[in-house]
Amino acid sequence: MTNPHRIDLIIPVKSLSEAKTRLRGAADGGTGKMNAHKRLVLAIVLDTVCAALRAQAVDSVLVVTPDPVVARSVERLGARVLGNEPAGGLNAALNHGAALLERERPGRVVGALPADLPALRHRELSAFISAADGRRALCADRDGKGTTLLLSAAGEGLFPAFGIGSALAHQASGAIVLEGEWPSLRSDVDTASDLRTVGGLGFGARMAALGAASEFAFWDKHEAAMIDFARRWQPFGGGTSDDIFSTFGVPPRPYFT
């Protein structure tokens, strides 16, 4: 008999060089060096996986990835790896993982969790799973349009539809939106601004260490340029309105904000 309060979780991860392209430069003040980007993405992935593994409601974590560095790193944490990701993107990878889990343990509740939740708290993840109680359910992201966790109904398929507007797509397939106190579960990251917002919840250990070592603390190249401009002009009153507008295309008030 399956236990709807304990699930198998699938986390898909692209190659580090291809993942989270909008974060390129966030780890090195906008320079955009590939090694810095890979370190950032790997830290996000590992903090997400670590939190998932610690959740009492999660029996197993299956990471679907073609990246050998990711594979070795998550295996050290205790996750399983499925390496032969098919062509077709995120949803194909999730279906690939779900098919394996269904062959191994038919009838289990299966969850799909994106790998970009660097502040994820394991207790929030377990609380959501418990609240779902074996029903097909989703957790929406901060703006309510995306999906940060999708659960199958007990004994039914996962049917992932991640992408633009995934929350509505998953609702159309029968998933219910659960409301509750799980801010870290809702906080995925796509931009440098997201990183700073989510950092207020408290990053996992790897992201916290990476941020502490970064002078720019996850600024993109435009924001880093503003900081550099402010430093140079600070002895002269911060720069004139004309200088600010001609350099950044914004008036002084939003610039100083």
C-alpha positions, 0 to 999 in steps of 0.5 A: 500500500502506498503512502501519499505522504511520502513521495519519490521526487524527480529533479531535472538539471541541464548541463551547467553551461546551458542552465540558467542562462539569464544568471550569466554574470551574476556570480562575477559582477557581470563579467560572465565567465563560464567557470563562475557561472557553472559554480553558481548553477552547481551551488543552486542545484546542490542546495536544492537537492540537499534540502529535498534529501532532508525532507521527511516526506521524500523517500528518494530523489532522482536527478535526471541530468546529462552533466557528469559534474552534476551527476557526481556531485548529487550522488555524493549527497545521496541522490540517484542519477538518471543520465541518459536524458532524452532530447526534448527538454525539461518535460521529456526529462521528467517523463523519463524519470517518472517512467523509471520510477513507475517501473520500479515502484508502481502506484507511488506519488511522484513529484517534479521539483525544479533545481533552482530553489536555493533557499528551499527548506526541507520542512516546507517541502514536507508540509506541502506534500503532507497537505496534498494528501495524495492529490494531484497538486502544485505549488505556484512560484512567487508571481503565481504563473510558474510551478515550483513543485508538481505532485502526481495523484497517487497511482496516476501519471505525472503529466508535467507541463513546465514552461511559460504559464505552467501553473495554469497548464497544470491546473487545466490537467487537474492539479489543485493549487495549495496555499500555505506558508512555504515561501522558500518552496515558491522562490525559484531564481532566474535573474540576479534580482531574484537571487538577492530577493531569495537570499533574504530567506536564507540560502543553503550552505553552498550558495551562502558561501558563494555569496559571501565570497562575491564582492558584488553579491549577485549583481548583473552587469548593469547593476555592477556598472551602476555601483562602479559609477557611484563609487567613482562619482561619490567624491563629486556628489554622485554624478549629474542628472545628465551623466546618469541619464546618458550612461544608464538611460534612467533619471536620478531617482531610479538610479539612486534607488 
